[in-house]
């Protein structure tokens, strides 16, 4: 059915009723904030309403709405990355230097020890205090590293898309992800162990 001015309001009302809860659940899963999730869903429906006459039905309405929502989530993390980039954020040179410290001259791990905090890692993400520490560790990453991690793990973007967003090569992207994960692990082990 072609959407026009006459049926746009009714169609939109149906979409809000049919898909609002699913959109909210996804936004909440991605942001861990009820208020942020509500705002993102509201922004999604507002954008969809203004573009509803351009919806051609080539995809399902739910797919189209989720596409808009995912873009809103990415914009939310980009905006936060810019706001927080000067707050306790290390530079890329320092981050490279720090992550180099995990390897010897032959690129082997210097230490194979496993921190006790990972003994029961399956329950860590259910712990609000751990999530707070984890969020702070992510915020300390260099801007590009932060964006790459958020895009890959929170927005489920593909490597090619992230490379395009950051204007980097695929090999550079995988190096950033690898080094970022090393720094996150180190940051969590140092800061979470103080709380556990």
C-alpha positions as CSV (number, residue, x, y, z in Angstrom):
1,X,0.0,0.0,0.0
2,X,1.3,3.4,-1.0
3,X,1.5,5.8,1.9
4,X,0.1,9.3,1.2
5,X,-1.1,12.2,3.2
6,X,-4.5,10.7,3.6
7,X,-3.4,7.4,5.2
8,X,-0.1,8.5,6.7
9,X,-1.4,9.3,10.2
10,X,-3.3,6.0,10.5
11,X,-0.4,4.0,9.2
12,X,2.0,5.7,11.6
13,X,-0.3,5.1,14.5
14,X,-0.3,1.4,13.7
15,X,3.5,1.3,13.4
16,X,3.9,3.0,16.8
17,X,1.5,0.4,18.4
18,X,3.1,-2.6,16.6
19,X,6.8,-1.8,16.8
20,X,7.2,0.7,19.7
21,X,8.0,-1.9,22.3
22,X,10.5,-3.8,20.1
23,X,12.3,-0.6,19.2
24,X,12.5,0.4,22.9
25,X,13.9,-3.0,23.9
26,X,16.6,-2.7,21.2
27,X,17.5,0.8,22.2
28,X,17.6,-0.1,25.9
29,X,19.8,-3.1,25.1
30,X,22.2,-0.9,23.2
31,X,22.4,2.0,25.6
32,X,21.5,0.5,29.1
33,X,19.5,3.6,29.8
34,X,15.7,3.8,29.9
35,X,15.6,7.6,29.4
36,X,18.1,7.4,26.5
37,X,16.2,4.5,24.9
38,X,12.9,6.4,25.1
39,X,14.5,9.5,23.6
40,X,16.0,7.5,20.7
41,X,12.7,5.7,20.0
42,X,10.9,9.1,20.0
43,X,13.5,10.6,17.7
44,X,13.2,7.5,15.4
45,X,9.4,7.8,15.1
46,X,9.7,11.6,14.6
47,X,12.2,11.0,11.7
48,X,10.0,8.2,10.3
49,X,6.9,10.4,10.4
50,X,8.6,13.2,8.4
51,X,9.8,10.6,5.9
52,X,6.8,8.3,5.8
53,X,5.6,9.4,2.4
54,X,9.0,8.4,1.0
55,X,8.6,4.8,2.4
56,X,8.3,2.7,-0.7
57,X,7.6,-0.6,0.9
58,X,10.8,-2.3,-0.5
59,X,11.5,-3.5,3.1
60,X,9.2,-4.3,6.0
61,X,8.1,-1.2,8.0
62,X,9.8,-2.7,11.1
63,X,13.1,-3.1,9.2
64,X,12.9,0.5,8.0
65,X,12.2,1.7,11.5
66,X,15.1,-0.3,13.0
67,X,17.4,1.1,10.3
68,X,16.5,4.6,11.4
69,X,16.9,3.7,15.1
70,X,20.3,2.1,14.5
71,X,21.5,5.3,12.9
72,X,20.1,7.3,15.9
73,X,22.1,5.0,18.2
74,X,25.3,5.5,16.2
75,X,24.7,9.3,16.3
76,X,24.2,9.1,20.1
77,X,27.5,7.3,20.6
78,X,29.3,9.7,18.2
79,X,28.0,12.7,20.0
80,X,29.0,11.3,23.4
81,X,32.4,10.4,22.1
82,X,32.9,14.0,21.0
83,X,31.6,15.4,24.3
84,X,33.8,13.1,26.4
85,X,36.9,13.1,24.2
86,X,38.8,15.5,26.5
87,X,37.7,13.9,29.8
88,X,40.3,11.4,30.9
89,X,40.9,10.3,27.4
90,X,44.4,9.1,26.4
91,X,46.0,9.9,23.1
92,X,46.4,7.4,20.3
93,X,50.2,7.5,20.7
94,X,49.9,6.8,24.4
95,X,47.4,4.0,23.8
96,X,49.7,2.4,21.2
97,X,52.6,2.7,23.6
98,X,50.6,1.1,26.5
99,X,49.3,-1.7,24.4
100,X,52.8,-2.4,23.0
101,X,53.7,-3.2,26.6
102,X,51.7,-6.4,26.6
103,X,54.1,-8.1,24.1
104,X,57.8,-8.9,24.0
105,X,60.1,-8.1,21.0
106,X,58.9,-11.4,19.3
107,X,55.3,-10.3,19.7
108,X,54.6,-13.0,22.3
109,X,52.5,-12.3,25.4
110,X,54.7,-11.1,28.3
111,X,52.3,-12.7,30.8
112,X,49.8,-15.5,30.5
113,X,48.3,-14.9,33.9
114,X,44.5,-14.7,34.1
115,X,43.0,-12.3,36.5
116,X,40.6,-13.8,39.1
117,X,37.9,-11.3,38.0
118,X,37.3,-13.4,34.9
119,X,36.6,-16.6,36.8
120,X,32.9,-15.9,36.7
121,X,32.8,-13.6,33.7
122,X,29.3,-14.8,32.6
123,X,27.7,-12.7,35.4
124,X,29.8,-9.6,35.1
125,X,27.5,-7.8,32.6
126,X,24.6,-8.3,35.0
127,X,26.5,-6.2,37.6
128,X,25.7,-2.5,37.4
129,X,28.9,-1.5,39.2
130,X,31.0,-3.5,36.7
131,X,29.1,-1.9,33.8
132,X,29.9,1.5,35.3
133,X,33.6,0.7,35.4
134,X,33.5,-0.8,31.9
135,X,31.8,2.3,30.6
136,X,34.5,4.5,32.2
137,X,37.2,2.3,30.6
138,X,35.6,2.7,27.2
139,X,35.4,6.5,27.7
140,X,39.2,6.6,28.3
141,X,40.0,5.1,24.9
142,X,41.2,7.4,22.1
143,X,38.3,8.7,20.0
144,X,38.8,6.4,17.0
145,X,39.3,3.4,19.2
146,X,36.2,4.3,21.3
147,X,34.1,4.8,18.1
148,X,35.3,1.5,16.6
149,X,34.5,-0.5,19.8
150,X,31.1,1.1,20.3
151,X,30.2,0.6,16.6
152,X,31.3,-3.1,16.5
153,X,29.9,-4.2,19.9
154,X,27.0,-1.9,20.6
155,X,25.8,-1.1,17.1
156,X,26.7,-4.4,15.4
157,X,28.2,-2.6,12.5
158,X,30.4,-4.5,10.0
159,X,34.1,-3.8,9.8
160,X,33.7,-2.3,6.3
161,X,31.2,0.2,7.5
162,X,33.4,1.2,10.5
163,X,36.4,1.6,8.2
164,X,34.4,3.8,6.0
165,X,33.1,5.9,8.9
166,X,36.6,6.3,10.3
167,X,38.4,6.5,6.9
168,X,40.9,3.8,7.8
169,X,42.1,0.5,6.2
170,X,40.8,-2.9,7.3
171,X,44.2,-3.9,8.7
172,X,44.3,-0.6,10.7
173,X,40.7,-1.3,12.0
174,X,41.6,-4.8,13.3
175,X,44.8,-3.4,14.9
176,X,42.6,-0.7,16.7
177,X,40.1,-3.3,17.8
178,X,42.8,-5.7,19.1
179,X,44.7,-2.9,21.0
180,X,41.5,-1.4,22.3
181,X,40.4,-4.8,23.8
182,X,43.8,-5.2,25.4
183,X,43.6,-1.8,27.1
184,X,40.0,-2.4,28.1
185,X,41.0,-5.7,29.7
186,X,43.9,-4.0,31.5
187,X,41.7,-1.1,32.7
188,X,39.0,-3.5,34.0
189,X,41.5,-5.7,35.8
190,X,43.0,-2.6,37.5
191,X,39.8,-0.8,38.4
192,X,37.3,-3.6,38.9
193,X,39.6,-5.5,41.2
194,X,39.6,-2.5,43.6
195,X,35.8,-2.9,43.8
196,X,35.5,-6.7,44.0
